[in-house]
Amino acid sequence: MQGGLFGEPGRAVARAGSEAGAPLAARMRPASLDEYVGQQGVIGPGTALRRMIESDDVPSMILWGPPGTGKTTLATIIAGATQRHFDELSAVNSGVADMRKSVAEARDRLRLTGRRTILFIDEIHRFNRAQQDALLPHVEAGTVTLIGATTENPSFYVVAPLLSRCRVFVLKLLEPDEIEVILRRALEDEARGLGGSGVEASEVVLQAIARAAGGDGRAALTILDLAARITEPDEGGVRALTLEAVEQATQHPTLLYDKEGDAHYDQISAFIKSMRDSDPDGALYWLARMLEAGEDPLFVARRIVILAAEDVGLADPRALPLAVAAQQACHFLGMPEARLPLAEAVVYLARAPKSNSAYRAYEAAAEDARNTRNDPVPLHLRNAATGLMRTLGYGQGYRYAHDEPGHVVDQTHRPPSAEGHRYYRAGTLGSEPLDGAAERGAKGDDRGTA
């Protein structure tokens, strides 16, 4: 199973928010590896991290995963299992001064008591380069063991020197069956959960909550808690949760999306590849995922225009005008109506024949342009605007296409260093057969079109 967060009931977690009256998700936070469910690829028996914890040889690390997958929980468990002091900062409201204070206290603690410190930094991707650089000497010296939590790809958001000093562990979204385990524990636990309060939930209701949570254990417990609060007890004091109560507690399912984060780039990549692979249903799915999560429709429209030129290209010359029309309609209409021209363009482009011949031809020509940047224009192609230019040979020997049979001229059009290099090779689909003009333009050796 993938994912993991909450598990078997056990001792209370010594963190703020675990006391009575705190949200259910905070009360049910596990305090040991025995309570932790899932993430078997990261923390299961025999894994590297599990062995490091059991041998008290924990390195600095980055925990990377979506919200509600147990990053903070795992950090606190590691601190408890290794008997290290746990110092928590949030990159949202902490700065270099806060880090220096934590590091100074950790140094004194190590010197006076021999106890080591785990410095947990939540949302470490929000720290800038200077703030992250300030951590380097202390992580390098072992003054603190850094555990950073992030929802964003650390390759892009954690500076290379700090990243090289940390192990990266990837936490995944919870599977539905894992979320159901979390929910059952909360229903049964009388000390921290809803056990003994008369709250009951059928298997169907638990499955509905698991689906609505979208892999987020914290969201699942929040839905359960709210559904229990809004359900009136019957005469016997039993509060039997219904699908209607779950729907009210859920309102709108959480869509994991950040217009400047990984989800933004991952989903637009899936969207583009679905259209390129001629899968209209896949492309429509990712279009809906992005738009329903609040993505800028004009960003999507720009990507559609790019795909029309790059991937459909000359196989269907109508694709680019249609994509531009969709972009203009999107700009004119705004949301929610903009989804309609976007959906039309997506279906058209996904079903259209594909050719990247123009894209590949340009890339090959650009390579020659870079390598022959200073080569002069051949004299016969230059415009002879003055007598001096004519004297120097400008325009001499130029043959006017409209005076030639078929209005086609076989003459050189590039400097000698680039002449004869073949860039464009027509595709074989749609409106791009290899006609006579293409044949005449395809003389010479291939450049980047194989």
One Martini backbone bead per residue (centre of mass of N, CA, C, O) as a GRO file, in nm:
protein
  450
    1MET     BB    1   0.100   0.034   0.017
    2GLN     BB    2   0.026   0.366   0.004
    3GLY     BB    3   0.097   0.571   0.222
    4GLY     BB    4   0.062   0.763   0.543
    5LEU     BB    5  -0.026   0.813   0.913
    6PHE     BB    6  -0.246   0.661   1.074
    7GLY     BB    7  -0.324   0.440   1.360
    8GLU     BB    8  -0.286   0.296   1.627
    9PRO     BB    9  -0.355   0.332   1.928
   10GLY     BB   10  -0.197   0.553   2.177
   11ARG     BB   11  -0.001   0.761   2.281
   12ALA     BB   12   0.031   1.073   2.330
   13VAL     BB   13   0.118   1.360   2.172
   14ALA     BB   14   0.382   1.596   2.236
   15ARG     BB   15   0.175   1.831   2.113
   16ALA     BB   16   0.026   2.081   2.003
   17GLY     BB   17  -0.325   1.984   1.984
   18SER     BB   18  -0.367   1.698   2.155
   19GLU     BB   19  -0.578   1.799   2.318
   20ALA     BB   20  -0.863   1.854   2.432
   21GLY     BB   21  -1.043   2.029   2.166
   22ALA     BB   22  -0.904   1.948   1.940
   23PRO     BB   23  -0.873   1.844   1.656
   24LEU     BB   24  -0.898   1.530   1.541
   25ALA     BB   25  -0.630   1.522   1.382
   26ALA     BB   26  -0.456   1.602   1.631
   27ARG     BB   27  -0.543   1.377   1.831
   28MET     BB   28  -0.466   1.132   1.610
   29ARG     BB   29  -0.177   1.161   1.627
   30PRO     BB   30   0.089   0.982   1.606
   31ALA     BB   31   0.379   0.850   1.823
   32SER     BB   32   0.450   0.591   1.644
   33LEU     BB   33   0.534   0.339   1.430
   34ASP     BB   34   0.293   0.152   1.518
   35GLU     BB   35   0.074   0.385   1.428
   36TYR     BB   36   0.178   0.380   1.144
   37VAL     BB   37   0.038   0.415   0.819
   38GLY     BB   38   0.218   0.324   0.573
   39GLN     BB   39   0.484   0.404   0.382
   40GLN     BB   40   0.655   0.137   0.323
   41GLY     BB   41   0.884   0.248   0.130
   42VAL     BB   42   1.002   0.429   0.380
   43ILE     BB   43   0.904   0.285   0.689
   44GLY     BB   44   0.934   0.004   0.660
   45PRO     BB   45   1.053  -0.287   0.700
   46GLY     BB   46   1.399  -0.255   0.602
   47THR     BB   47   1.434   0.024   0.563
   48ALA     BB   48   1.648   0.276   0.579
   49LEU     BB   49   1.495   0.459   0.780
   50ARG     BB   50   1.425   0.246   0.988
   51ARG     BB   51   1.719   0.172   1.056
   52MET     BB   52   1.807   0.455   1.145
   53ILE     BB   53   1.613   0.481   1.381
   54GLU     BB   54   1.688   0.214   1.536
   55SER     BB   55   2.011   0.323   1.540
   56ASP     BB   56   2.041   0.628   1.581
   57ASP     BB   57   2.106   0.733   1.248
   58VAL     BB   58   1.998   1.025   1.167
   59PRO     BB   59   1.961   1.221   0.905
   60SER     BB   60   1.933   1.458   0.708
   61MET     BB   61   1.610   1.574   0.569
   62ILE     BB   62   1.354   1.533   0.311
   63LEU     BB   63   1.002   1.573   0.308
   64TRP     BB   64   0.809   1.465   0.024
   65GLY     BB   65   0.465   1.581  -0.003
   66PRO     BB   66   0.157   1.595   0.031
   67PRO     BB   67  -0.095   1.675   0.198
   68GLY     BB   68  -0.161   1.447   0.460
   69THR     BB   69   0.109   1.227   0.471
   70GLY     BB   70   0.307   1.271   0.742
   71LYS     BB   71   0.554   1.462   0.792
   72THR     BB   72   0.528   1.572   1.080
   73THR     BB   73   0.476   1.305   1.217
   74LEU     BB   74   0.745   1.168   1.142
   75ALA     BB   75   0.928   1.371   1.284
   76THR     BB   76   0.820   1.319   1.573
   77ILE     BB   77   0.881   1.018   1.579
   78ILE     BB   78   1.184   1.037   1.543
   79ALA     BB   79   1.236   1.199   1.797
   80GLY     BB   80   1.116   0.990   1.998
   81ALA     BB   81   1.287   0.734   1.909
   82THR     BB   82   1.576   0.912   1.960
   83GLN     BB   83   1.565   1.124   2.195
   84ARG     BB   84   1.509   1.404   2.067
   85HIS     BB   85   1.494   1.717   2.026
   86PHE     BB   86   1.207   1.925   1.931
   87ASP     BB   87   1.225   2.173   1.670
   88GLU     BB   88   0.984   2.409   1.545
   89LEU     BB   89   0.945   2.546   1.216
   90SER     BB   90   0.819   2.805   0.998
   91ALA     BB   91   0.859   2.947   0.685
   92VAL     BB   92   0.629   3.158   0.706
   93ASN     BB   93   0.730   3.291   1.020
   94SER     BB   94   1.041   3.250   0.970
   95GLY     BB   95   1.390   3.318   1.029
   96VAL     BB   96   1.718   3.361   1.090
   97ALA     BB   97   1.682   3.428   1.391
   98ASP     BB   98   1.533   3.166   1.464
   99MET     BB   99   1.755   2.974   1.378
  100ARG     BB  100   1.982   3.080   1.561
  101LYS     BB  101   1.838   3.016   1.823
  102SER     BB  102   1.807   2.711   1.780
  103VAL     BB  103   2.110   2.651   1.739
  104ALA     BB  104   2.211   2.761   2.010
  105GLU     BB  105   2.044   2.568   2.184
  106ALA     BB  106   2.157   2.307   2.061
  107ARG     BB  107   2.450   2.353   2.141
  108ASP     BB  108   2.400   2.369   2.447
  109ARG     BB  109   2.261   2.095   2.479
  110LEU     BB  110   2.498   1.923   2.378
  111ARG     BB  111   2.711   2.027   2.584
  112LEU     BB  112   2.545   1.979   2.862
  113THR     BB  113   2.373   1.686   2.782
  114GLY     BB  114   2.405   1.536   2.484
  115ARG     BB  115   2.157   1.634   2.333
  116ARG     BB  116   1.991   1.614   2.049
  117THR     BB  117   1.864   1.791   1.748
  118ILE     BB  118   1.557   1.852   1.587
  119LEU     BB  119   1.504   2.047   1.294
  120PHE     BB  120   1.191   2.157   1.203
  121ILE     BB  121   1.085   2.253   0.864
  122ASP     BB  122   0.819   2.393   0.744
  123GLU     BB  123   0.807   2.476   0.430
  124ILE     BB  124   1.108   2.508   0.308
  125HIS     BB  125   1.045   2.632   0.019
  126ARG     BB  126   1.003   2.935   0.145
  127PHE     BB  127   1.287   2.962   0.156
  128ASN     BB  128   1.549   3.128   0.081
  129ARG     BB  129   1.872   3.118   0.003
  130ALA     BB  130   1.981   3.260   0.258
  131GLN     BB  131   1.829   3.084   0.463
  132GLN     BB  132   1.947   2.814   0.370
  133ASP     BB  133   2.250   2.887   0.400
  134ALA     BB  134   2.234   2.925   0.715
  135LEU     BB  135   2.222   2.603   0.766
  136LEU     BB  136   2.478   2.460   0.663
  137PRO     BB  137   2.693   2.461   0.901
  138HIS     BB  138   2.500   2.304   1.104
  139VAL     BB  139   2.459   2.051   0.938
  140GLU     BB  140   2.757   1.985   0.886
  141ALA     BB  141   2.828   1.976   1.209
  142GLY     BB  142   2.567   1.854   1.374
  143THR     BB  143   2.398   2.044   1.557
  144VAL     BB  144   2.173   1.958   1.357
  145THR     BB  145   1.882   1.786   1.253
  146LEU     BB  146   1.739   1.803   0.952
  147ILE     BB  147   1.379   1.853   0.887
  148GLY     BB  148   1.216   1.882   0.587
  149ALA     BB  149   0.908   2.017   0.461
  150THR     BB  150   0.742   1.940   0.140
  151THR     BB  151   0.531   1.994  -0.160
  152GLU     BB  152   0.790   2.042  -0.325
  153ASN     BB  153   1.040   2.020  -0.538
  154PRO     BB  154   1.362   2.015  -0.419
  155SER     BB  155   1.519   2.066  -0.686
  156PHE     BB  156   1.386   2.374  -0.696
  157TYR     BB  157   1.367   2.470  -0.360
  158VAL     BB  158   1.651   2.349  -0.291
  159VAL     BB  159   1.955   2.399  -0.237
  160ALA     BB  160   2.220   2.220  -0.332
  161PRO     BB  161   2.398   2.216  -0.071
  162LEU     BB  162   2.163   2.116   0.111
  163LEU     BB  163   2.066   1.870  -0.053
  164SER     BB  164   2.347   1.714  -0.035
  165ARG     BB  165   2.294   1.686   0.300
  166CYS     BB  166   2.033   1.523   0.212
  167ARG     BB  167   1.767   1.320   0.241
  168VAL     BB  168   1.514   1.193   0.021
  169PHE     BB  169   1.163   1.156   0.099
  170VAL     BB  170   0.876   1.003  -0.046
  171LEU     BB  171   0.543   1.094  -0.009
  172LYS     BB  172   0.224   0.958  -0.044
  173LEU     BB  173  -0.073   0.914  -0.111
  174LEU     BB  174  -0.341   0.790   0.015
  175GLU     BB  175  -0.518   0.520   0.038
  176PRO     BB  176  -0.839   0.432   0.089
  177ASP     BB  177  -0.778   0.201   0.295
  178GLU     BB  178  -0.609   0.380   0.484
  179ILE     BB  179  -0.825   0.587   0.552
  180GLU     BB  180  -1.018   0.382   0.680
  181VAL     BB  181  -0.836   0.317   0.914
  182ILE     BB  182  -0.833   0.597   1.037
  183LEU     BB  183  -1.141   0.619   1.083
  184ARG     BB  184  -1.175   0.374   1.270
  185ARG     BB  185  -0.990   0.469   1.492
  186ALA     BB  186  -1.153   0.726   1.558
  187LEU     BB  187  -1.420   0.569   1.633
  188GLU     BB  188  -1.274   0.385   1.868
  189ASP     BB  189  -1.131   0.612   2.016
  190GLU     BB  190  -1.179   0.732   2.348
  191ALA     BB  191  -0.938   0.931   2.409
  192ARG     BB  192  -0.910   1.087   2.103
  193GLY     BB  193  -1.176   1.029   1.974
  194LEU     BB  194  -1.521   0.897   1.908
  195GLY     BB  195  -1.531   0.707   2.122
  196GLY     BB  196  -1.835   0.692   2.308
  197SER     BB  197  -2.029   0.916   2.130
  198GLY     BB  198  -2.222   0.754   1.905
  199VAL     BB  199  -2.057   0.720   1.651
  200GLU     BB  200  -2.156   0.612   1.320
  201ALA     BB  201  -2.026   0.409   1.033
  202SER     BB  202  -2.041   0.296   0.738
  203GLU     BB  203  -1.880   0.170   0.473
  204VAL     BB  204  -1.994   0.373   0.270
  205VAL     BB  205  -1.914   0.628   0.428
  206LEU     BB  206  -1.610   0.575   0.443
  207GLN     BB  207  -1.568   0.570   0.136
  208ALA     BB  208  -1.664   0.859   0.085
  209ILE     BB  209  -1.448   0.998   0.253
  210ALA     BB  210  -1.201   0.882   0.108
  211ARG     BB  211  -1.268   1.011  -0.163
  212ALA     BB  212  -1.290   1.313  -0.069
  213ALA     BB  213  -0.987   1.339   0.046
  214GLY     BB  214  -0.762   1.271  -0.171
  215GLY     BB  215  -0.521   1.137   0.025
  216ASP     BB  216  -0.603   1.301   0.295
  217GLY     BB  217  -0.600   1.244   0.627
  218ARG     BB  218  -0.682   1.516   0.750
  219ALA     BB  219  -0.937   1.556   0.577
  220ALA     BB  220  -1.087   1.303   0.670
  221LEU     BB  221  -1.111   1.384   0.973
  222THR     BB  222  -1.258   1.650   0.922
  223ILE     BB  223  -1.509   1.529   0.794
  224LEU     BB  224  -1.588   1.344   1.024
  225ASP     BB  225  -1.616   1.560   1.242
  226LEU     BB  226  -1.833   1.734   1.099
  227ALA     BB  227  -2.044   1.513   1.051
  228ALA     BB  228  -2.085   1.459   1.356
  229ARG     BB  229  -2.178   1.748   1.439
  230ILE     BB  230  -2.437   1.753   1.223
  231THR     BB  231  -2.544   1.500   1.372
  232GLU     BB  232  -2.821   1.381   1.504
  233PRO     BB  233  -2.940   1.220   1.759
  234ASP     BB  234  -3.108   0.977   1.870
  235GLU     BB  235  -3.279   0.838   2.126
  236GLY     BB  236  -3.002   0.660   2.188
  237GLY     BB  237  -2.746   0.857   2.095
  238VAL     BB  238  -2.714   0.802   1.793
  239ARG     BB  239  -2.475   0.886   1.527
  240ALA     BB  240  -2.562   0.833   1.200
  241LEU     BB  241  -2.396   0.849   0.928
  242THR     BB  242  -2.432   1.015   0.618
  243LEU     BB  243  -2.402   1.109   0.295
  244GLU     BB  244  -2.516   1.391   0.342
  245ALA     BB  245  -2.319   1.472   0.567
  246VAL     BB  246  -2.064   1.437   0.399
  247GLU     BB  247  -2.136   1.642   0.182
  248GLN     BB  248  -2.154   1.886   0.373
  249ALA     BB  249  -1.862   1.855   0.488
  250THR     BB  250  -1.718   1.879   0.207
  251GLN     BB  251  -1.852   2.009  -0.049
  252HIS     BB  252  -1.547   2.048  -0.181
  253PRO     BB  253  -1.313   1.890  -0.314
  254THR     BB  254  -0.983   1.860  -0.289
  255LEU     BB  255  -0.748   2.020  -0.503
  256LEU     BB  256  -0.433   1.952  -0.596
  257TYR     BB  257  -0.309   2.288  -0.628
  258ASP     BB  258  -0.044   2.496  -0.782
  259LYS     BB  259   0.030   2.762  -0.991
  260GLU     BB  260   0.360   2.732  -0.883
  261GLY     BB  261   0.381   2.424  -0.881
  262ASP     BB  262   0.390   2.093  -0.948
  263ALA     BB  263   0.096   2.057  -1.041
  264HIS     BB  264   0.112   2.254  -1.270
  265TYR     BB  265   0.335   2.100  -1.439
  266ASP     BB  266   0.223   1.811  -1.438
  267GLN     BB  267  -0.061   1.870  -1.567
  268ILE     BB  268   0.032   2.011  -1.828
  269SER     BB  269   0.193   1.770  -1.926
  270ALA     BB  270  -0.044   1.569  -1.942
  271PHE     BB  271  -0.213   1.738  -2.135
  272ILE     BB  272  -0.019   1.750  -2.375
  273LYS     BB  273   0.031   1.440  -2.408
  274SER     BB  274  -0.263   1.367  -2.468
  275MET     BB  275  -0.285   1.523  -2.732
  276ARG     BB  276  -0.035   1.406  -2.875
  277ASP     BB  277  -0.169   1.100  -2.830
  278SER     BB  278  -0.476   1.113  -2.911
  279ASP     BB  279  -0.643   1.181  -2.616
  280PRO     BB  280  -0.932   1.333  -2.541
  281ASP     BB  281  -1.002   1.230  -2.254
  282GLY     BB  282  -0.737   1.297  -2.115
  283ALA     BB  283  -0.737   1.601  -2.187
  284LEU     BB  284  -1.011   1.670  -2.048
  285TYR     BB  285  -0.934   1.588  -1.765
  286TRP     BB  286  -0.697   1.796  -1.727
  287LEU     BB  287  -0.858   2.042  -1.788
  288ALA     BB  288  -1.057   2.011  -1.552
  289ARG     BB  289  -0.858   2.001  -1.321
  290MET     BB  290  -0.745   2.287  -1.367
  291LEU     BB  291  -1.002   2.464  -1.377
  292GLU     BB  292  -1.134   2.363  -1.103
  293ALA     BB  293  -0.862   2.469  -0.942
  294GLY     BB  294  -0.794   2.772  -1.088
  295GLU     BB  295  -0.675   2.800  -1.347
  296ASP     BB  296  -0.556   2.982  -1.597
  297PRO     BB  297  -0.703   2.980  -1.904
  298LEU     BB  298  -0.474   3.129  -2.066
  299PHE     BB  299  -0.256   2.926  -2.012
  300VAL     BB  300  -0.395   2.694  -2.157
  301ALA     BB  301  -0.429   2.837  -2.431
  302ARG     BB  302  -0.129   2.867  -2.494
  303ARG     BB  303  -0.070   2.561  -2.503
  304ILE     BB  304  -0.260   2.502  -2.738
  305VAL     BB  305  -0.116   2.675  -2.949
  306ILE     BB  306   0.154   2.533  -2.937
  307LEU     BB  307   0.052   2.250  -3.018
  308ALA     BB  308  -0.063   2.323  -3.294
  309ALA     BB  309   0.228   2.394  -3.408
  310GLU     BB  310   0.412   2.149  -3.302
  311ASP     BB  311   0.211   1.872  -3.336
  312VAL     BB  312   0.028   1.930  -3.585
  313GLY     BB  313   0.058   2.142  -3.792
  314LEU     BB  314   0.067   2.048  -4.134
  315ALA     BB  315  -0.146   1.819  -4.105
  316ASP     BB  316  -0.335   2.078  -3.984
  317PRO     BB  317  -0.379   2.409  -4.067
  318ARG     BB  318  -0.648   2.458  -3.881
  319ALA     BB  319  -0.544   2.442  -3.587
  320LEU     BB  320  -0.423   2.721  -3.527
  321PRO     BB  321  -0.670   2.902  -3.574
  322LEU     BB  322  -0.844   2.755  -3.364
  323ALA     BB  323  -0.663   2.808  -3.118
  324VAL     BB  324  -0.671   3.117  -3.138
  325ALA     BB  325  -0.976   3.138  -3.112
  326ALA     BB  326  -0.988   3.015  -2.829
  327GLN     BB  327  -0.816   3.230  -2.694
  328GLN     BB  328  -1.000   3.470  -2.762
  329ALA     BB  329  -1.257   3.357  -2.631
  330CYS     BB  330  -1.140   3.331  -2.349
  331HIS     BB  331  -1.078   3.634  -2.315
  332PHE     BB  332  -1.375   3.732  -2.367
  333LEU     BB  333  -1.537   3.547  -2.154
  334GLY     BB  334  -1.436   3.375  -1.946
  335MET     BB  335  -1.529   3.249  -1.655
  336PRO     BB  336  -1.688   2.951  -1.741
  337GLU     BB  337  -1.715   2.967  -2.062
  338ALA     BB  338  -1.415   2.905  -2.157
  339ARG     BB  339  -1.434   2.591  -2.150
  340LEU     BB  340  -1.565   2.546  -2.431
  341PRO     BB  341  -1.345   2.632  -2.638
  342LEU     BB  342  -1.129   2.460  -2.507
  343ALA     BB  343  -1.263   2.185  -2.548
  344GLU     BB  344  -1.284   2.200  -2.852
  345ALA     BB  345  -0.980   2.226  -2.909
  346VAL     BB  346  -0.888   1.968  -2.767
  347VAL     BB  347  -1.043   1.765  -2.939
  348TYR     BB  348  -0.932   1.847  -3.211
  349LEU     BB  349  -0.625   1.809  -3.151
  350ALA     BB  350  -0.639   1.511  -3.060
  351ARG     BB  351  -0.771   1.415  -3.351
  352ALA     BB  352  -0.548   1.513  -3.504
  353PRO     BB  353  -0.307   1.511  -3.701
  354LYS     BB  354   0.050   1.459  -3.683
  355SER     BB  355   0.321   1.720  -3.688
  356ASN     BB  356   0.686   1.821  -3.646
  357SER     BB  357   0.830   1.946  -3.900
  358ALA     BB  358   0.856   2.250  -3.837
  359TYR     BB  359   1.007   2.225  -3.572
  360ARG     BB  360   1.251   2.058  -3.680
  361ALA     BB  361   1.333   2.252  -3.902
  362TYR     BB  362   1.401   2.492  -3.724
  363GLU     BB  363   1.616   2.361  -3.546
  364ALA     BB  364   1.810   2.302  -3.781
  365ALA     BB  365   1.833   2.596  -3.881
  366ALA     BB  366   1.937   2.716  -3.613
  367GLU     BB  367   2.203   2.567  -3.608
  368ASP     BB  368   2.312   2.701  -3.866
  369ALA     BB  369   2.278   2.997  -3.773
  370ARG     BB  370   2.485   2.974  -3.541
  371ASN     BB  371   2.729   2.862  -3.731
  372THR     BB  372   2.653   3.116  -3.965
  373ARG     BB  373   2.610   3.414  -3.860
  374ASN     BB  374   2.838   3.583  -4.054
  375ASP     BB  375   2.722   3.520  -4.313
  376PRO     BB  376   2.657   3.637  -4.609
  377VAL     BB  377   2.453   3.742  -4.840
  378PRO     BB  378   2.390   3.667  -5.134
  379LEU     BB  379   2.403   3.878  -5.397
  380HIS     BB  380   2.137   3.785  -5.558
  381LEU     BB  381   1.953   3.854  -5.282
  382ARG     BB  382   2.005   4.143  -5.302
  383ASN     BB  383   1.913   4.475  -5.283
  384ALA     BB  384   1.929   4.717  -5.550
  385ALA     BB  385   1.895   5.051  -5.449
  386THR     BB  386   2.173   5.135  -5.582
  387GLY     BB  387   2.433   5.195  -5.787
  388LEU     BB  388   2.650   5.078  -5.607
  389MET     BB  389   2.516   4.805  -5.563
  390ARG     BB  390   2.519   4.726  -5.863
  391THR     BB  391   2.827   4.744  -5.894
  392LEU     BB  392   2.868   4.514  -5.661
  393GLY     BB  393   2.628   4.288  -5.749
  394TYR     BB  394   2.356   4.339  -5.668
  395GLY     BB  395   2.116   4.106  -5.799
  396GLN     BB  396   2.286   3.933  -5.968
  397GLY     BB  397   2.117   3.653  -6.113
  398TYR     BB  398   1.833   3.692  -6.047
  399ARG     BB  399   1.536   3.494  -6.032
  400TYR     BB  400   1.207   3.527  -6.120
  401ALA     BB  401   0.957   3.319  -6.043
  402HIS     BB  402   0.720   3.435  -6.239
  403ASP     BB  403   0.918   3.368  -6.501
  404GLU     BB  404   0.882   3.071  -6.437
  405PRO     BB  405   0.819   2.760  -6.453
  406GLY     BB  406   0.583   2.718  -6.202
  407HIS     BB  407   0.714   2.939  -6.013
  408VAL     BB  408   1.008   2.798  -6.000
  409VAL     BB  409   1.336   2.817  -5.845
  410ASP     BB  410   1.676   2.706  -5.909
  411GLN     BB  411   1.841   2.847  -5.636
  412THR     BB  412   2.031   2.998  -5.422
  413HIS     BB  413   1.955   3.082  -5.046
  414ARG     BB  414   2.247   3.038  -4.920
  415PRO     BB  415   2.516   2.998  -4.783
  416PRO     BB  416   2.764   2.775  -4.844
  417SER     BB  417   2.765   2.648  -4.546
  418ALA     BB  418   2.430   2.579  -4.588
  419GLU     BB  419   2.414   2.462  -4.847
  420GLY     BB  420   2.224   2.154  -4.877
  421HIS     BB  421   2.067   2.163  -4.621
  422ARG     BB  422   1.824   1.970  -4.460
  423TYR     BB  423   1.517   2.046  -4.285
  424TYR     BB  424   1.264   1.977  -4.451
  425ARG     BB  425   1.021   1.709  -4.384
  426ALA     BB  426   0.756   1.570  -4.474
  427GLY     BB  427   0.486   1.432  -4.390
  428THR     BB  428   0.215   1.162  -4.405
  429LEU     BB  429  -0.017   1.336  -4.281
  430GLY     BB  430  -0.286   1.461  -4.398
  431SER     BB  431  -0.179   1.782  -4.539
  432GLU     BB  432   0.141   1.639  -4.573
  433PRO     BB  433   0.249   1.576  -4.845
  434LEU     BB  434   0.501   1.491  -5.079
  435ASP     BB  435   0.554   1.721  -5.288
  436GLY     BB  436   0.716   1.885  -5.532
  437ALA     BB  437   0.818   2.127  -5.363
  438ALA     BB  438   0.939   1.953  -5.138
  439GLU     BB  439   1.138   1.806  -5.314
  440ARG     BB  440   1.298   2.062  -5.404
  441GLY     BB  441   1.354   2.137  -5.084
  442ALA     BB  442   1.515   1.833  -5.030
  443LYS     BB  443   1.798   1.896  -5.081
  444GLY     BB  444   2.035   1.716  -4.949
  445ASP     BB  445   2.125   1.697  -4.635
  446ASP     BB  446   2.040   1.608  -4.333
  447ARG     BB  447   1.903   1.826  -4.049
  448GLY     BB  448   1.738   1.701  -3.782
  449THR     BB  449   1.512   1.481  -3.947
  450ALA     BB  450   1.544   1.169  -3.861
   0.00000   0.00000   0.00000
